[in-house]
Amino acid sequence: MKKNKAKKVIVWISAVAVILVAITGGAIADRLFGFRPLDKLFPRQSAGFRVDQKILNEESVVIDVAEKMSPSVVTVSVQTPRRKVLQFNPFGGFSQSIQGGEDQDIGTGFIVSSEGLIITNKHVVSNAEAKYKVITKDDKEYEVKQISRDPSNDIAIIKIDPAAAEQVLQPVELGDSSALRVGQFVIAIGTALGEFRHTVTTGVISGLGRGITAETSFRGYVEQLDNIIQTDAAINPGNSGGPLLNSAGQVIGVNVAIAQGAQNIGFALPINTVKDALNQFKATGSFPAKAYLGVEYQMITKQSAILNSLPQGAYVVNVIANSPAEEAGIKSEDIIVKIDGKEIKEEKGGLAVLISKHKAGETINLEIWRGGETLKLQVTLSEFKQ
């Protein structure tokens, strides 16, 4: 009996020893030689699999968003009027040529209503003499029936006839730009360079609340933009007016421009700004009126102010006739220093940004520097007329 027990103990100890040797040997082989023999018995999730899984998930998001949203994204095309151009050749004298009359893709837009309303940038459809049309992803073309331009933002609403559509127009889902965070993944769709329709690019939100001077190469359009989204998603001429989307396929911005002198830096208007304007347009049929002061000015930078012993502010180059500025007594060579106690500084957007925070009909208090004296004037802003 005792011998049997002793044999069992010996067998048990031997089995344990064999297991320990196997585990130790397997670990050594795994560390030194990469054989990983234990993976045969105990499969594990490798780091490489997790990376592949992450890449596959990201690809799936982009593919899903592109497939879901592309039918709602349109290309904006322009047809400029045909006109005769007189040219001089020093060897052959004067000659005439015909320019215009051909279609050119110049921008992007996205459908916001099944009734045929499409959002794009104001600068995309800035030529009042031109004829515009939109082209959907399936290459169906629709003539633009009406264009409404927002005087306060680089936004325009173009309308097409939904009855001309052979299928129901699919509007986008508008997101919430107030909750955006730097580093957030974004997707842009647009007609890159006015040539490659429905180009999809990806990136992240690089910054929020930016203020920049933006431009587009198609018309040399330049505008000071404030409180916009910066992204490293590729935005090129032709992308203007297209949607900037989050991972859920919601529009969180309207791609507007690239920065002057910068590369691979794109900007988008926050969608909440667009929603406010769109809601008023749907309710009243027009955009909010832009406040108008009526001066042509040049900003005096901090450095220029120090060098010339002048206050920092907006130097009035010219006062527009019959404007609120003229009625209030503002004169050329005045320097507008403050509006309602707020200093006017170029690095904070200058005079235009402060005026844009007011509405037509509001009365504001100006502090003016004139020939070494400080004056205080009241001005009632009027409505900007294009």
MOURFEN-V349449 format. One record per pair of residues at least 12 apart in sequence whose ideal C-beta (glycine too) atoms are under 7 Angstrom apart, sorted by the first residue. I is the first residue (numbers start at 0). J is the second residue. If there is no record, write none. Layout:
i=I j=J
i=I j=J
This chain:
i=25 j=37
i=60 j=246
i=61 j=186
i=61 j=199
i=61 j=201
i=64 j=186
i=64 j=244
i=64 j=248
i=65 j=188
i=65 j=199
i=67 j=248
i=68 j=171
i=68 j=188
i=68 j=242
i=68 j=244
i=68 j=248
i=69 j=136
i=69 j=188
i=69 j=197
i=70 j=136
i=70 j=169
i=71 j=109
i=71 j=110
i=71 j=169
i=71 j=170
i=71 j=171
i=72 j=107
i=72 j=109
i=72 j=136
i=72 j=188
i=72 j=197
i=72 j=241
i=72 j=242
i=73 j=108
i=73 j=109
i=73 j=110
i=73 j=117
i=73 j=133
i=73 j=134
i=73 j=135
i=74 j=104
i=74 j=107
i=74 j=133
i=74 j=134
i=74 j=190
i=74 j=196
i=75 j=105
i=75 j=106
i=75 j=107
i=75 j=108
i=75 j=119
i=75 j=123
i=75 j=124
i=75 j=131
i=75 j=133
i=75 j=240
i=76 j=102
i=76 j=103
i=76 j=104
i=76 j=105
i=76 j=131
i=76 j=132
i=76 j=134
i=77 j=103
i=77 j=105
i=77 j=126
i=77 j=129
i=77 j=131
i=78 j=100
i=78 j=101
i=78 j=102
i=78 j=129
i=78 j=130
i=79 j=99
i=79 j=129
i=80 j=99
i=80 j=128
i=81 j=97
i=81 j=99
i=81 j=100
i=82 j=98
i=82 j=99
i=83 j=95
i=83 j=97
i=84 j=96
i=84 j=98
i=103 j=193
i=104 j=190
i=104 j=193
i=104 j=194
i=104 j=196
i=104 j=237
i=105 j=123
i=105 j=193
i=105 j=217
i=105 j=237
i=106 j=119
i=106 j=120
i=106 j=123
i=106 j=190
i=106 j=237
i=106 j=239
i=106 j=240
i=107 j=119
i=107 j=189
i=107 j=190
i=107 j=237
i=107 j=238
i=107 j=239
i=107 j=240
i=107 j=241
i=108 j=133
i=108 j=157
i=108 j=240
i=109 j=171
i=109 j=241
i=109 j=242
i=109 j=250
i=110 j=168
i=110 j=169
i=110 j=170
i=110 j=171
i=111 j=170
i=111 j=171
i=111 j=277
i=112 j=170
i=113 j=161
i=113 j=167
i=113 j=168
i=113 j=170
i=114 j=161
i=115 j=158
i=115 j=159
i=115 j=160
i=115 j=161
i=115 j=168
i=116 j=156
i=116 j=158
i=117 j=133
i=117 j=156
i=117 j=157
i=117 j=159
i=118 j=154
i=118 j=156
i=118 j=253
i=118 j=273
i=119 j=155
i=119 j=157
i=119 j=240
i=120 j=153
i=120 j=154
i=120 j=155
i=120 j=239
i=120 j=240
i=120 j=253
i=120 j=255
i=121 j=148
i=121 j=149
i=121 j=153
i=121 j=154
i=121 j=155
i=122 j=153
i=122 j=215
i=122 j=218
i=122 j=220
i=122 j=239
i=123 j=155
i=123 j=239
i=123 j=240
i=124 j=146
i=124 j=155
i=124 j=157
i=125 j=218
i=125 j=220
i=131 j=143
i=131 j=157
i=133 j=157
i=133 j=159
i=136 j=197
i=139 j=165
i=141 j=159
i=141 j=160
i=141 j=163
i=141 j=164
i=142 j=159
i=143 j=157
i=143 j=159
i=144 j=158
i=144 j=159
i=144 j=160
i=145 j=158
i=147 j=280
i=147 j=286
i=149 j=276
i=149 j=286
i=150 j=286
i=150 j=289
i=150 j=383
i=150 j=385
i=151 j=287
i=151 j=289
i=151 j=355
i=152 j=268
i=152 j=272
i=152 j=276
i=153 j=222
i=153 j=224
i=153 j=255
i=153 j=268
i=154 j=268
i=154 j=273
i=154 j=276
i=156 j=280
i=171 j=242
i=171 j=250
i=172 j=248
i=172 j=249
i=172 j=250
i=173 j=249
i=173 j=250
i=173 j=270
i=173 j=274
i=174 j=245
i=174 j=249
i=174 j=250
i=174 j=251
i=174 j=270
i=175 j=271
i=176 j=251
i=176 j=252
i=176 j=269
i=176 j=270
i=176 j=271
i=177 j=271
i=179 j=204
i=179 j=207
i=179 j=228
i=179 j=251
i=180 j=204
i=181 j=204
i=181 j=205
i=181 j=206
i=181 j=207
i=182 j=203
i=182 j=204
i=183 j=203
i=183 j=204
i=183 j=245
i=184 j=203
i=184 j=246
i=185 j=202
i=185 j=203
i=185 j=204
i=185 j=230
i=185 j=232
i=185 j=243
i=185 j=244
i=185 j=245
i=186 j=199
i=186 j=201
i=186 j=244
i=187 j=200
i=187 j=232
i=187 j=234
i=187 j=238
i=187 j=241
i=187 j=243
i=187 j=254
i=188 j=241
i=188 j=242
i=189 j=237
i=189 j=238
i=189 j=241
i=189 j=254
i=190 j=237
i=190 j=238
i=191 j=235
i=191 j=237
i=191 j=238
i=192 j=235
i=192 j=236
i=192 j=237
i=193 j=217
i=193 j=236
i=193 j=237
i=194 j=237
i=200 j=232
i=200 j=233
i=201 j=232
i=202 j=230
i=202 j=231
i=202 j=232
i=203 j=230
i=203 j=231
i=204 j=228
i=204 j=230
i=205 j=229
i=205 j=230
i=205 j=231
i=206 j=229
i=207 j=228
i=208 j=226
i=209 j=227
i=209 j=229
i=209 j=266
i=210 j=224
i=210 j=225
i=210 j=226
i=210 j=348
i=211 j=224
i=211 j=258
i=211 j=266
i=212 j=259
i=213 j=255
i=213 j=256
i=213 j=258
i=213 j=266
i=214 j=256
i=214 j=259
i=215 j=236
i=215 j=239
i=215 j=256
i=216 j=236
i=217 j=236
i=223 j=348
i=223 j=351
i=224 j=255
i=224 j=266
i=225 j=348
i=225 j=352
i=226 j=269
i=227 j=255
i=227 j=266
i=227 j=267
i=227 j=268
i=227 j=269
i=228 j=243
i=228 j=252
i=228 j=266
i=228 j=267
i=228 j=269
i=229 j=264
i=229 j=266
i=230 j=243
i=230 j=265
i=230 j=267
i=231 j=263
i=231 j=264
i=232 j=265
i=233 j=263
i=233 j=265
i=234 j=254
i=234 j=257
i=234 j=265
i=238 j=254
i=239 j=254
i=239 j=255
i=239 j=256
i=240 j=253
i=240 j=254
i=241 j=254
i=243 j=267
i=250 j=270
i=251 j=270
i=252 j=267
i=252 j=268
i=252 j=269
i=252 j=270
i=253 j=267
i=253 j=268
i=253 j=270
i=253 j=273
i=254 j=267
i=255 j=267
i=255 j=268
i=288 j=359
i=288 j=382
i=288 j=383
i=289 j=383
i=290 j=354
i=290 j=355
i=290 j=357
i=290 j=358
i=290 j=359
i=290 j=361
i=290 j=380
i=290 j=383
i=291 j=323
i=291 j=359
i=291 j=380
i=291 j=381
i=291 j=382
i=291 j=383
i=292 j=323
i=292 j=324
i=292 j=354
i=292 j=378
i=292 j=380
i=293 j=318
i=293 j=319
i=293 j=322
i=293 j=323
i=293 j=324
i=293 j=325
i=294 j=315
i=294 j=318
i=294 j=319
i=294 j=324
i=294 j=329
i=295 j=316
i=295 j=317
i=296 j=313
i=296 j=314
i=296 j=315
i=296 j=316
i=296 j=350
i=297 j=314
i=297 j=316
i=298 j=313
i=298 j=345
i=298 j=349
i=299 j=311
i=299 j=312
i=299 j=314
i=299 j=334
i=300 j=345
i=309 j=334
i=310 j=334
i=310 j=336
i=310 j=368
i=311 j=344
i=312 j=334
i=312 j=335
i=312 j=336
i=312 j=343
i=312 j=368
i=313 j=334
i=313 j=335
i=313 j=343
i=313 j=349
i=313 j=350
i=314 j=334
i=315 j=329
i=315 j=331
i=315 j=332
i=315 j=333
i=315 j=335
i=316 j=331
i=317 j=331
i=318 j=330
i=318 j=331
i=323 j=378
i=323 j=379
i=323 j=380
i=323 j=381
i=324 j=378
i=327 j=376
i=327 j=377
i=327 j=378
i=328 j=376
i=329 j=367
i=329 j=376
i=333 j=367
i=333 j=369
i=334 j=367
i=334 j=368
i=335 j=350
i=335 j=365
i=335 j=367
i=336 j=366
i=336 j=367
i=336 j=368
i=337 j=366
i=338 j=353
i=338 j=363
i=338 j=365
i=339 j=363
i=339 j=364
i=341 j=353
i=357 j=380
i=359 j=380
i=359 j=381
i=359 j=382
i=360 j=380
i=361 j=380
i=362 j=377
i=362 j=378
i=362 j=379
i=363 j=378
i=363 j=380
i=364 j=377
i=365 j=378
